[in-house]
Amino acid sequence: MKNPFLSYLDDGKTEYLTPLCSLNKAVLKKVPIYGIDDSVDGKTFREIFSTQLVIDEIKSVASDYHIDISDYEDYMLPRLLDKALVSQDVKYNSMANRIAEKFGDRLGLLLLALKKGEQENRDARLDWEDIHWRYLRELDTVIFVGGLASSMLGRRFKERIQHIFDLANEKPYNIMLFDNGTYVGVMGCAQLMKDNTTSLVFDFGHTNLKRCVISKGVGEIRGFNAFDSVKSKYVGSVKDNEDAWEEALKLHKHLVKTIIDTYKQCCNDYQLSKEIIISIANYNAGGVLNAERGGYAKLTQLSNDYAKLLNEDLSGMLHKEVKVRLVHDGTANALYFNEVENSICISLGTAFGVGFTDIHM
């Protein structure tokens, strides 16, 4: 079945994703099984599952069990939860299992809602037509990536998803987990490299800017070197247009500096191609970013074609021709799994990120 979530550039061949594919604004207007977690009734998918919700739950449940987590920063708590699932400490283990079961059940309910496609949930998602629901129902595999999908926590989620589908007597999706997801977006972008080249590849997220230099032989990666990540800056939401332009300029300068510094760090050791590939947390078509979604949307204040702006600025500063290719981050993740047929790749993070493995770029 042709993927109805994919759009095409003017060449009629190059595919890209738009916000139409987002799961975050889907609404669980009808819970597919009541009695599991009825608190999710009527909420958007983003209000039901996210890293921040898991973190908030850890804080709450830790208090119930009189567990002191004051030494842990928020970003460390999901890792603590993962370790607690195999802890011999009864309190830690009980806390972790309670939370893993709750959010695993929620994932199960959300996937079951997509699988069943009941009319109440269809009516709550006005931009999806029958063909979109049919495509989601007929998918074979759901690939989970991201910190929450790794190690024991991901395995517990998988068990609970299976349990939910068993209760509904519904055939489940095949759930694939990917433990080491740190550079999955970068490695997905590497699939777009030309054979026998070496290129800078970046992953611009809302937390960190990952930096790598990758060498590709004939159809396979022959060299991978990751540099220390750079902290993301100026990616917060801005409503005032004047402030947005100023923040966009700061963000642009930060990104350009990161790319220039990385180039200088490795140019003496590698024969770099002119192509720089960047996974970015924003929908984009041919280098044109989406102006309405995410912390990188403000960059449209500077140019309608942000890839072109990067080309010009970087080429001038490096005194050599540079060609930047921007890739939607969910798509970058999915590209890594392009051999898995009839599947969707979902990243579990700040919100649900989505990519499809059948995309052609």
N, C-alpha and C positions, 0 to 999 in steps of 0.2 A: 504493500500500500504506500502510495506517495505521501511523504511527510507534509502535512498541512501547516506545520509551524515554520517551515522554511520559506524565506523570500529570496529574490534573485536580483543581482545587480544588472545593469543595462546589457551586459554581455550575454545574459540569459543562461549562464553556466555557473557563475560564482554564487554560492548560497550564503546566507547570513540569517541570524536570528534577530527578532524584534521583541519588545516587551510582551507580545502576545503569548510567548512561551512561559512567562513567569507563573510559577505555582503560588507565589506569596499572596496574591490578591484573590485566589480562589477561596470560596466560602463553604464551610461545612454547615450548610443550611439544614441538612438532614444527616444526623450521625448514622452510619450504616449499621451499627450495632449499639443499642442502648444498654446501659448497665456496666460498661467498661470505664468510661470517663465522660460522663454527661456534661461536665463543665465546659467542654469544647464546643457544645452546640451553638451554632450561629456565629462562630468566630472565623476569621480568615486563617489560612494556613500559617501565615507569619505570626499570628497571635497564639498559635497552638504549639509551634516548635521552633526554637532558635537556640543558639549558644547562650545568649543572655538569659533566656528562660531557664535553661539547665543550671546556669550559675546561680540564679536567684533561688532555685529549688535546693541546691546544695547548701546555701546559707541557711535556709529555713529548716531543712531536715537535720542538718548538723546541730542546730540549736536544740531540736527535739531530743537528740541523742546525747546532748551535753558534750559534743565534740568541739574542741577549740581549733578554729581554722584561721585565727587572726593573723598568723604569720604568712598566710598565702594571699598573694594578689589574685584578683579575679581571673586573669588569664590562665593561672596555674590550677584552678579548681577542677576543670574537666580532666586534667591529667591525674589529679588526686583521686577523682572518682574512679577512673580506670584502674588505678592501682588498688583501690579499696575493694574492688570486686574480687580480687584474689587474696585479700588480706586475711590473716588468721585472727585478727582482732574482731570479735563478734560485733561490736558497735559499728566499726567502720564498714564491715561487710554488710551488715543489715541496712545501714544508711544507703550504701551504694546500690544494693539490689532493689531497694524501694524506688530509688530515682530511675534506675535503668529500666525497671518494669513500667513505670509511669510513662516515660518518654518513648520507650519501645512500643507500648500500646498505642500511643498517639500516632507514631509513624505508621503503625499497622492500620489504624482507622483512616488516616489520610490516603494511603495507597489503596485501601479497600474502596474508599469513596471514588477514586479515579477509575478503579476497575469496574465498579458497578454502574457508575454514571447515572445515578437516580435523578429523576426529573427536577426535584427541588434543588439539587446542587447544580444542575445544568442551568436552571432559571437564574441562579445567583451569579453566574459567570457569563455575562451578556456578550463578551467578545469571542467566546468559543461557540462554534456550531457543532452539529452532530458529527461532522467529519473529524473534529478535534477529539471529541470524547471517544469516538470509535478507535482512533489511532492510539490513544492512551490505553484503552482496554486491550488492544491486540498486541501491545508490546510484550516481548518475552522476558526481558531482563532489565532490572533496575540496578545501576552501579552507584554505590555510595562512596564519596570521597570526603576528605576533610577530617579534622582532628576527632570529631565525635563519631566518625565511622571506623576508626582504627582500633586495633587490639581487642581487649575483652569487651569494651563498651559496645563496639560495633557488632560483636558476636551476640551479645545479649539482645541488642536491638533486633537482629535477624531472627533470633528465637521467638521474640514476642510478636514480630510481624507474622511469622508462620502461624503462631497460636491464634492470632486474630482472624486470619484467613480460614483456619480450620474451624473456628467457631461459626463462621459465616458459610461454611461448606462451599467455599469459592476457591477455584484454582489459583494459587499464588503466583506472583512474579518470581522469577529466579533472581535472588538477591546476591550481588557480587560486592565484596568488600575489598578495599585497598588500604593496606596498613600504612605504607610509607607514602603519604600524600603531599609531602612538603614541596616537591618539585614536579608534581604531576602536570600542572599547567605549563611549565617550562618545557617539559618533555613532549607535551602535546604540540606546542608550537614548533618544536624541532622536526615534527613530521612534515612541516611546510618548507623546510630548508631544501635547497637544491643539493644534489649529490656532489660529493667531493668539494665541499665548502666548509668554512669555519665562520661562525657568526656569533654576535652578541645576542642573547635572548634574555628578556626580562619578564617579570610577573609583577605588575603594579596593582597591589591590593589596597585595602583600606587600613591595614595594620603595618605591612612591610612592603618594601620594594626588593624583590629577589633578583639577583644578578648572576648570570652564568655566561660562559663561553662554551660553545658546543661545536664539535667537529663531526661532520657526517660523511660517511663513505658512500658506497653504492647501496642505498636503501636501508642503511643501518647507522646507528650512532657509534662512532669510534673513539670519541673523546668528550669528556664532560668535566668542567671545572666550575664550582660554585664559589662565589665570593661572599663575604659577609653581607647580610641584608642591611638595607638602609631603612630607617624608620619613615613611615609615610607621614606627610605633613600637609596641612591645608585641604584636607578632604572632607571636612565637616560641611553640613548643609548651610547655605546662605540664601536668605530670601530677598534682601534688597539688591537691586541690580548693580548699583554702584559698588557696594561691598563685594558682590560676586565677581565683578571685573578685577578688583584689587586682589581678592583671594585667588582668582584664576591665574593672575600674573605671578603671584608667589608660588603657586603650585607648579606652573609651567617652568619657572626658573629652577625649582627644586628637582623636577624630573630631568631637565636638560643637564643640570650639574651632575646628577647621578649617572647619566649616560656618558657624559664626557669623562668623568672621573674613572669610570669602569673601562672605557676605551683606552685611556692613558695607562691604566694599570696593567693592561695585557697586550697592547699593540706591539711591544717589542718581542713578545714571545709567540705571537700568532700572526699568520697572514690572514687578516680579517676580510671578509667579503663586505661589499657596500650595504648589504641588507641587514637591518636590525629588526628583529621580531619581538613584539611586545604584547603579552596578555594583559588586558586592562579590565578593571571592574566596571564595565560600561558596555551597553549594546552599541555596535557601530557597523556601518555599512561602507566598505571601501575607504576607511579612514575617517568617515564622518561620524562623530559621536552623537549619541542620543542626548538631547538637551534637558531632559526632564528627570532622569533617574540616576541616583548615585552621586557620590562625592566628586567624581571626575566630570560630571555633566557641566560644571561651571566653565570648563575649558572651551566650551562652544562660545563663550563670551569673547574669546580671542580670535577664533577662526571657525568658519563653517566646516573646514576640512583640517582637522587637527593633525593628521598624519603629514599633510603637506607643510604645515607650519613647522613641525619637527624637522622635516627634511631640509627646509631652508635654513633654520637656525643651526642645526647640527652640522650641515655641510659647510656653512660659513665659519663656524668656530673650529672645525677640524681641518679645514682647508682641503677637503676631499668630498667627493659625491657620496651621499648617504641616502638610502631608501628605507623608510620606516614602514613596517606592516603592523597594523593594529588588529588584535584578535580579541573578541569577546571572551571573558575569562571562563564562562561556562563552556563555551565552544572549545577553548584550549584544553580544558580537562577532558572533554569527550574525544578530542582528536587522538589522545593517547590510547584510547580503547577502540579505535576505528575498525578493528577486526572482529569486535563483538557485534553480531548482527541484531537488528531489531531491538535496540536498547536505548535507554535514556540514562544520562549521567547526572546525578544530583549531588551537589556539595552541601554538606551540613555545616553552616557557619552562621554569620550575622543574620542571614536569611537563607532561603533555599536558592542555590544557584543551579541552573539547568543548561544542559547541552545535549545534543543528539549525535550519536556516533555515525549516522548515515550522511552527515553533512559533507559537501564537496566544496573546497575552497581553492 
